[in-house]
Amino acid sequence: MSPLLKNAVISIQLGLEDFASSDERRVISAARNLYSGVLLLCKEVLRKLSPPGSNEILIRTKKRAVKEADGSVKLVGDGTKTIDRAEIEETFKQLQLAVDLSHLRRLADIRNDIEHRHPNHAPALIQEAIADAMPIIRGVIVLELKVEPSTLLGNEAWDALLKQARVFEEEQRACRASFDQVDWETETLGDAFENFKCPTCSSTLIRNGNPDATKLNELALICSKCSEPAEIDEVIEAALDDSLWIEGHIAAKDGGDPVLDECPECNKETYVFAEGRCLNPGCEFSLEGYVCGVCSNNLTLDDYRYGDGHLCSYHASVLSKDD
């Protein structure tokens, strides 16, 4: 076993031991160890795929050119610094490896929540971290390293991973089933539902406490982990940000139109341009019917936000100068 793989196994085992401890201080250590173990597993895959004599180039941050005796040039890894989470995910994509690392971002978010924002509810988030890590750990070990998880991690550690992930997934299914009768009204909200999180503890185990609810404004949101109620507008605002983040990032990078903006009426980041309205159930503001009284052009969000709702910004500026 390589030193890198050994460190990965030890980190995962220690993370599970920390989580099982009655000492509340060890939950942060559990998050660190679990996250570190997953990254080390992924680096081991890339290390093994690195060409011989390349100083493990696929996991090195820096590369340098080396001239061979026959005059050919090759790139090799330089220094000891290794790639970070984003670079690991990108390299897996470039190599078209079978394991989906999309949950690494969520796993990193959970680790950061535990360390910096929600220490009082860390056990709940640790369980989510374990559930997020499970498919990655299994996929890397089985599909890329070609060994059995119980053989590599040990029966005790593997059984603990399975148990915690199973408990979380069962609770998550129950929470999501509580929304089965709800009409999300738009595809955007239906997609964002997958990103519902508790504003208090950041757990994704948000459930609907009103079994008769069929509309958004009838929902009674409760967190199954910390038992705190949650306001629907706050949950939707955060879910839209998570759901549309990649689309918005690409649009901004390519100079395209914005995807999400602050609603001028409720001041929540819930105005979705693709829908042409605010998706906050308590607001639902739309620009439909708002046109400039001079040129008859449809008003933009900024026209409405900074004007009186009757003029485009250009004609509002012209008329103000006339005054």
The 8 nearest C-alpha neighbors of each residue, nearest first, counted from 0:
[[1, 5, 4, 2, 3, 151, 6, 8],
 [0, 2, 4, 3, 5, 43, 6, 47],
 [3, 1, 5, 4, 6, 0, 7, 43],
 [4, 2, 6, 1, 5, 43, 7, 39],
 [5, 3, 7, 1, 6, 2, 43, 40],
 [4, 6, 2, 8, 7, 3, 1, 9],
 [7, 5, 9, 3, 4, 8, 10, 2],
 [8, 6, 36, 4, 39, 10, 5, 9],
 [7, 9, 5, 11, 10, 6, 152, 12],
 [8, 10, 12, 6, 11, 7, 13, 5],
 [11, 9, 36, 32, 13, 7, 8, 12],
 [12, 10, 33, 14, 36, 8, 13, 9],
 [11, 13, 9, 15, 14, 10, 156, 8],
 [14, 12, 16, 10, 15, 11, 9, 17],
 [13, 15, 29, 32, 33, 11, 17, 12],
 [14, 16, 18, 12, 17, 13, 19, 11],
 [15, 17, 13, 19, 18, 14, 20, 12],
 [18, 16, 29, 14, 20, 25, 15, 19],
 [17, 19, 15, 16, 29, 20, 26, 14],
 [18, 20, 16, 17, 15, 21, 14, 22],
 [19, 21, 17, 22, 18, 16, 25, 23],
 [22, 20, 23, 19, 18, 25, 17, 24],
 [21, 23, 20, 24, 25, 26, 17, 19],
 [24, 22, 25, 26, 21, 20, 122, 27],
 [25, 23, 22, 26, 27, 28, 21, 17],
 [24, 26, 28, 17, 23, 27, 22, 29],
 [27, 25, 29, 28, 18, 24, 23, 17],
 [28, 26, 30, 29, 25, 114, 31, 113],
 [27, 29, 25, 31, 26, 30, 32, 17],
 [28, 30, 14, 26, 17, 32, 27, 18],
 [31, 29, 27, 33, 28, 110, 32, 34],
 [32, 30, 28, 34, 29, 33, 35, 27],
 [31, 33, 14, 10, 35, 29, 34, 30],
 [32, 34, 14, 11, 36, 30, 35, 31],
 [33, 35, 37, 31, 36, 32, 30, 38],
 [36, 34, 32, 38, 33, 37, 31, 39],
 [35, 37, 7, 10, 11, 33, 39, 34],
 [36, 38, 40, 34, 39, 35, 33, 41],
 [37, 39, 41, 35, 40, 36, 42, 34],
 [40, 38, 42, 7, 36, 41, 37, 35],
 [41, 39, 43, 37, 38, 42, 7, 36],
 [40, 42, 38, 44, 43, 39, 37, 45],
 [41, 43, 39, 45, 44, 40, 46, 58],
 [42, 44, 46, 40, 41, 45, 4, 39],
 [45, 43, 41, 47, 42, 46, 48, 143],
 [46, 44, 48, 42, 47, 43, 57, 49],
 [47, 45, 43, 49, 55, 48, 44, 42],
 [46, 48, 44, 45, 49, 43, 55, 50],
 [49, 47, 45, 46, 50, 44, 57, 55],
 [48, 50, 55, 46, 47, 57, 56, 45],
 [51, 49, 53, 52, 48, 55, 56, 47],
 [52, 50, 53, 49, 54, 55, 48, 47],
 [51, 53, 54, 50, 75, 55, 49, 56],
 [54, 52, 75, 55, 56, 51, 50, 76],
 [55, 53, 76, 56, 52, 75, 77, 51],
 [56, 54, 49, 46, 53, 57, 76, 58],
 [55, 57, 76, 59, 75, 54, 53, 58],
 [58, 56, 49, 45, 55, 59, 46, 48],
 [57, 59, 81, 56, 82, 55, 46, 42],
 [60, 58, 81, 56, 76, 61, 57, 82],
 [59, 61, 82, 81, 80, 58, 62, 76],
 [62, 60, 77, 59, 76, 78, 63, 80],
 [63, 61, 76, 77, 75, 74, 60, 56],
 [62, 64, 74, 75, 77, 76, 65, 61],
 [63, 65, 74, 73, 75, 72, 66, 62],
 [66, 64, 73, 72, 74, 67, 63, 75],
 [67, 65, 72, 71, 70, 73, 64, 68],
 [66, 68, 70, 71, 69, 72, 65, 73],
 [69, 67, 70, 66, 71, 72, 65, 73],
 [70, 68, 67, 71, 66, 72, 73, 65],
 [69, 71, 67, 68, 66, 72, 65, 73],
 [72, 70, 67, 69, 66, 73, 68, 65],
 [73, 71, 66, 65, 67, 64, 70, 74],
 [72, 74, 65, 64, 75, 66, 71, 67],
 [73, 75, 64, 63, 65, 62, 76, 53],
 [76, 74, 53, 56, 62, 63, 54, 77],
 [75, 77, 56, 62, 54, 59, 55, 53],
 [76, 78, 62, 61, 63, 75, 59, 79],
 [79, 77, 80, 61, 76, 59, 60, 62],
 [78, 80, 81, 77, 59, 60, 76, 61],
 [81, 79, 60, 78, 59, 82, 61, 77],
 [82, 80, 59, 60, 58, 79, 83, 61],
 [81, 83, 60, 58, 86, 59, 87, 84],
 [82, 84, 86, 85, 87, 81, 38, 60],
 [83, 85, 87, 86, 88, 38, 82, 103],
 [84, 86, 88, 87, 83, 89, 82, 104],
 [87, 85, 89, 83, 88, 84, 82, 90],
 [86, 88, 84, 90, 85, 89, 83, 91],
 [89, 87, 85, 91, 86, 90, 100, 84],
 [88, 90, 86, 92, 91, 87, 85, 93],
 [91, 89, 93, 87, 92, 88, 86, 94],
 [92, 90, 88, 94, 96, 89, 93, 95],
 [91, 93, 95, 89, 90, 94, 88, 96],
 [94, 92, 90, 95, 91, 89, 96, 88],
 [93, 95, 91, 92, 96, 90, 89, 97],
 [96, 94, 92, 93, 91, 97, 90, 98],
 [97, 95, 91, 94, 98, 92, 93, 99],
 [96, 98, 95, 99, 142, 138, 143, 91],
 [99, 97, 138, 96, 100, 139, 135, 142],
 [98, 100, 101, 97, 135, 102, 96, 138],
 [101, 99, 102, 103, 88, 98, 135, 91],
 [100, 102, 103, 99, 104, 88, 105, 135],
 [103, 101, 105, 104, 100, 106, 131, 132],
 [102, 104, 106, 101, 105, 100, 107, 84],
 [105, 103, 107, 102, 106, 101, 108, 84],
 [104, 106, 108, 102, 107, 103, 109, 131],
 [105, 107, 103, 109, 104, 108, 128, 102],
 [106, 108, 104, 110, 105, 109, 103, 111],
 [109, 107, 105, 111, 106, 110, 112, 104],
 [108, 110, 112, 106, 111, 107, 105, 113],
 [109, 111, 107, 113, 108, 112, 30, 114],
 [110, 112, 108, 114, 109, 113, 115, 107],
 [113, 111, 116, 109, 115, 110, 114, 117],
 [112, 114, 117, 110, 121, 118, 111, 115],
 [115, 113, 111, 112, 27, 110, 116, 118],
 [114, 116, 112, 113, 111, 117, 118, 110],
 [115, 117, 112, 113, 114, 118, 111, 200],
 [116, 118, 113, 119, 120, 112, 200, 121],
 [117, 119, 121, 113, 120, 116, 114, 115],
 [120, 118, 117, 121, 200, 122, 113, 116],
 [121, 119, 118, 117, 122, 123, 200, 124],
 [120, 122, 118, 124, 113, 123, 119, 125],
 [123, 121, 125, 124, 120, 126, 26, 18],
 [124, 122, 126, 121, 125, 120, 224, 127],
 [123, 125, 127, 121, 126, 122, 202, 128],
 [126, 124, 128, 122, 127, 123, 121, 129],
 [125, 127, 129, 124, 123, 128, 163, 130],
 [128, 126, 130, 124, 125, 129, 131, 123],
 [129, 127, 125, 131, 126, 130, 106, 132],
 [128, 130, 132, 126, 127, 131, 164, 133],
 [129, 131, 164, 127, 133, 128, 132, 126],
 [132, 130, 128, 129, 133, 127, 102, 106],
 [131, 133, 129, 135, 130, 134, 136, 128],
 [132, 134, 136, 130, 135, 131, 129, 137],
 [135, 133, 137, 136, 138, 132, 131, 130],
 [136, 134, 138, 132, 133, 137, 139, 100],
 [137, 135, 133, 139, 138, 134, 132, 140],
 [136, 138, 134, 140, 135, 139, 141, 133],
 [139, 137, 135, 142, 141, 136, 140, 98],
 [138, 140, 143, 136, 137, 142, 141, 135],
 [141, 139, 144, 137, 138, 146, 143, 142],
 [140, 142, 145, 146, 138, 139, 137, 143],
 [143, 141, 138, 145, 139, 140, 144, 97],
 [142, 144, 139, 145, 140, 141, 44, 138],
 [143, 145, 140, 146, 141, 142, 139, 44],
 [146, 144, 141, 143, 142, 140, 147, 139],
 [147, 145, 141, 144, 140, 148, 151, 150],
 [146, 148, 150, 149, 141, 151, 140, 145],
 [149, 147, 151, 150, 152, 140, 137, 146],
 [148, 150, 154, 153, 152, 157, 147, 151],
 [151, 149, 147, 148, 153, 152, 154, 146],
 [150, 152, 148, 149, 153, 147, 146, 8],
 [153, 151, 149, 148, 150, 8, 156, 157],
 [152, 154, 149, 150, 155, 156, 151, 157],
 [153, 155, 149, 157, 156, 158, 152, 150],
 [154, 156, 158, 157, 153, 159, 149, 152],
 [157, 155, 159, 158, 153, 154, 12, 152],
 [156, 158, 160, 154, 159, 149, 155, 152],
 [157, 159, 161, 155, 160, 156, 154, 162],
 [160, 158, 156, 162, 157, 161, 155, 163],
 [161, 159, 157, 158, 163, 162, 164, 156],
 [160, 162, 158, 164, 159, 163, 165, 157],
 [161, 163, 159, 165, 160, 164, 158, 166],
 [164, 162, 166, 165, 160, 161, 126, 159],
 [163, 165, 130, 167, 161, 162, 166, 129],
 [164, 166, 168, 162, 163, 167, 161, 169],
 [167, 165, 163, 169, 164, 168, 162, 170],
 [166, 168, 170, 164, 165, 169, 171, 163],
 [167, 169, 171, 165, 170, 166, 164, 172],
 [168, 170, 172, 166, 171, 167, 165, 173],
 [171, 169, 173, 167, 168, 172, 174, 166],
 [170, 172, 168, 174, 173, 169, 204, 167],
 [173, 171, 169, 175, 170, 174, 176, 168],
 [172, 174, 176, 170, 171, 175, 169, 177],
 [175, 173, 206, 171, 177, 172, 176, 205],
 [174, 176, 172, 177, 173, 178, 171, 206],
 [175, 177, 173, 179, 178, 174, 172, 206],
 [176, 178, 175, 174, 207, 179, 206, 173],
 [179, 177, 176, 181, 180, 175, 207, 206],
 [178, 180, 176, 181, 177, 175, 182, 213],
 [181, 179, 213, 178, 182, 212, 177, 211],
 [180, 182, 213, 178, 179, 214, 183, 212],
 [181, 183, 184, 214, 213, 180, 215, 185],
 [182, 184, 189, 185, 188, 181, 215, 186],
 [185, 183, 182, 186, 188, 189, 214, 187],
 [186, 184, 187, 188, 183, 189, 274, 182],
 [187, 185, 189, 188, 190, 184, 183, 191],
 [186, 188, 190, 185, 189, 191, 274, 239],
 [189, 187, 191, 190, 185, 186, 183, 192],
 [188, 190, 186, 192, 187, 183, 191, 185],
 [189, 191, 187, 188, 192, 193, 186, 242],
 [192, 190, 188, 242, 193, 238, 194, 239],
 [191, 193, 194, 189, 190, 195, 188, 238],
 [192, 194, 191, 195, 190, 189, 238, 242],
 [195, 193, 238, 192, 191, 196, 242, 241],
 [194, 196, 238, 192, 193, 203, 234, 205],
 [197, 195, 203, 201, 202, 198, 205, 194],
 [196, 198, 201, 202, 199, 200, 222, 205],
 [199, 197, 201, 200, 196, 229, 234, 233],
 [198, 200, 197, 201, 227, 225, 117, 229],
 [199, 201, 202, 197, 120, 117, 198, 225],
 [202, 200, 197, 196, 198, 199, 203, 124],
 [201, 203, 197, 204, 196, 200, 124, 123],
 [202, 204, 196, 205, 195, 197, 201, 194],
 [205, 203, 202, 223, 171, 222, 174, 206],
 [204, 206, 222, 203, 221, 223, 174, 197],
 [207, 205, 174, 221, 220, 177, 222, 208],
 [206, 208, 220, 219, 177, 209, 218, 178],
 [207, 209, 219, 220, 210, 206, 221, 218],
 [208, 210, 211, 219, 212, 207, 218, 217],
 [211, 209, 212, 208, 177, 207, 180, 178],
 [212, 210, 209, 213, 180, 217, 218, 208],
 [213, 211, 217, 209, 210, 218, 214, 181],
 [212, 214, 181, 180, 182, 211, 217, 215],
 [215, 213, 217, 216, 181, 182, 212, 218],
 [216, 214, 217, 218, 280, 213, 183, 181],
 [215, 217, 214, 218, 280, 281, 231, 212],
 [218, 216, 212, 215, 214, 219, 213, 209],
 [219, 217, 215, 216, 212, 209, 207, 220],
 [218, 220, 208, 207, 209, 221, 217, 228],
 [221, 219, 207, 229, 206, 228, 208, 218],
 [222, 220, 228, 206, 229, 227, 205, 226],
 [223, 221, 205, 226, 224, 227, 225, 204],
 [222, 224, 226, 204, 225, 205, 221, 206],
 [223, 225, 222, 226, 123, 204, 202, 200],
 [224, 226, 227, 222, 223, 200, 120, 199],
 [227, 225, 222, 223, 224, 221, 228, 205],
 [226, 228, 225, 222, 221, 229, 199, 223],
 [229, 227, 221, 220, 222, 226, 230, 219],
 [228, 230, 220, 221, 231, 227, 197, 198],
 [229, 231, 233, 232, 234, 220, 228, 219],
 [230, 232, 234, 233, 235, 229, 220, 218],
 [233, 231, 235, 234, 279, 230, 236, 280],
 [234, 232, 236, 230, 231, 235, 237, 198],
 [233, 235, 231, 237, 236, 232, 195, 238],
 [236, 234, 238, 232, 237, 233, 239, 231],
 [235, 237, 233, 239, 234, 238, 269, 268],
 [236, 238, 240, 234, 235, 239, 241, 233],
 [239, 237, 194, 235, 241, 195, 191, 240],
 [240, 238, 242, 236, 241, 191, 237, 243],
 [239, 241, 237, 238, 243, 244, 242, 236],
 [242, 240, 238, 244, 239, 243, 237, 194],
 [241, 243, 239, 191, 240, 244, 238, 194],
 [244, 242, 246, 240, 241, 245, 239, 247],
 [243, 245, 247, 241, 246, 240, 242, 248],
 [246, 244, 248, 247, 243, 249, 242, 241],
 [247, 245, 249, 243, 248, 244, 250, 258],
 [246, 248, 250, 244, 258, 245, 249, 243],
 [247, 249, 245, 251, 250, 246, 244, 252],
 [248, 250, 252, 246, 247, 251, 253, 245],
 [251, 249, 255, 247, 253, 248, 252, 254],
 [252, 250, 254, 248, 249, 253, 255, 247],
 [251, 253, 249, 250, 254, 248, 255, 247],
 [254, 252, 250, 255, 251, 249, 248, 256],
 [253, 255, 251, 252, 250, 256, 249, 257],
 [256, 254, 250, 253, 251, 257, 252, 249],
 [255, 257, 250, 258, 254, 251, 272, 247],
 [258, 256, 259, 247, 250, 255, 251, 272],
 [259, 257, 247, 272, 271, 256, 260, 273],
 [258, 260, 271, 270, 257, 272, 269, 268],
 [261, 259, 270, 268, 262, 269, 271, 258],
 [262, 260, 268, 267, 266, 270, 269, 263],
 [261, 263, 266, 270, 264, 267, 265, 268],
 [264, 262, 304, 266, 265, 261, 303, 300],
 [263, 265, 262, 266, 284, 282, 267, 304],
 [266, 264, 267, 262, 263, 282, 279, 261],
 [267, 265, 262, 263, 261, 264, 268, 269],
 [266, 268, 261, 269, 265, 262, 236, 279],
 [269, 267, 261, 260, 236, 270, 262, 266],
 [268, 270, 277, 267, 278, 236, 279, 271],
 [269, 271, 277, 262, 260, 276, 259, 261],
 [272, 270, 259, 274, 273, 276, 258, 269],
 [271, 273, 275, 274, 258, 259, 270, 276],
 [272, 274, 271, 275, 258, 276, 259, 187],
 [273, 275, 272, 271, 276, 185, 187, 277],
 [276, 274, 272, 273, 271, 285, 286, 277],
 [277, 275, 285, 274, 270, 284, 271, 283],
 [276, 278, 270, 283, 284, 269, 279, 271],
 [279, 277, 269, 283, 280, 270, 276, 271],
 [278, 280, 282, 281, 232, 277, 283, 269],
 [281, 279, 282, 216, 278, 283, 215, 232],
 [280, 282, 279, 283, 216, 232, 265, 278],
 [281, 283, 279, 284, 280, 265, 277, 264],
 [284, 282, 277, 278, 279, 280, 276, 285],
 [285, 283, 277, 282, 276, 264, 286, 262],
 [284, 286, 276, 287, 275, 277, 283, 288],
 [287, 285, 289, 288, 276, 284, 275, 298],
 [286, 288, 285, 289, 275, 297, 276, 290],
 [287, 289, 286, 290, 297, 285, 298, 291],
 [288, 290, 286, 287, 298, 297, 308, 309],
 [291, 289, 297, 298, 295, 296, 288, 292],
 [290, 292, 310, 295, 311, 309, 293, 296],
 [291, 293, 310, 295, 309, 294, 290, 311],
 [294, 292, 291, 295, 310, 314, 296, 311],
 [293, 295, 296, 291, 292, 314, 290, 311],
 [296, 294, 291, 290, 292, 293, 297, 310],
 [297, 295, 290, 291, 294, 298, 311, 293],
 [298, 296, 290, 289, 291, 295, 299, 288],
 [299, 297, 290, 302, 311, 289, 291, 296],
 [300, 298, 302, 301, 303, 297, 311, 286],
 [299, 301, 303, 302, 304, 298, 286, 263],
 [300, 302, 304, 303, 299, 305, 306, 312],
 [303, 301, 299, 312, 311, 300, 306, 298],
 [302, 304, 308, 306, 300, 301, 305, 299],
 [305, 303, 301, 263, 302, 306, 300, 308],
 [306, 304, 303, 302, 301, 307, 312, 308],
 [307, 305, 303, 302, 308, 304, 310, 312],
 [306, 308, 309, 303, 310, 305, 304, 302],
 [309, 307, 303, 306, 310, 289, 302, 298],
 [308, 310, 291, 307, 292, 290, 289, 311],
 [311, 309, 291, 315, 292, 308, 314, 312],
 [310, 312, 291, 302, 313, 314, 298, 315],
 [311, 313, 315, 302, 314, 316, 310, 306],
 [314, 312, 316, 315, 311, 317, 310, 318],
 [315, 313, 317, 316, 311, 312, 318, 310],
 [314, 316, 312, 318, 313, 317, 310, 311],
 [317, 315, 319, 313, 314, 318, 312, 320],
 [318, 316, 314, 320, 319, 315, 313, 321],
 [317, 319, 321, 315, 320, 316, 314, 322],
 [318, 320, 316, 322, 321, 317, 315, 314],
 [321, 319, 317, 322, 318, 316, 315, 314],
 [322, 320, 318, 319, 317, 316, 315, 314],
 [321, 319, 320, 318, 317, 316, 315, 314]]
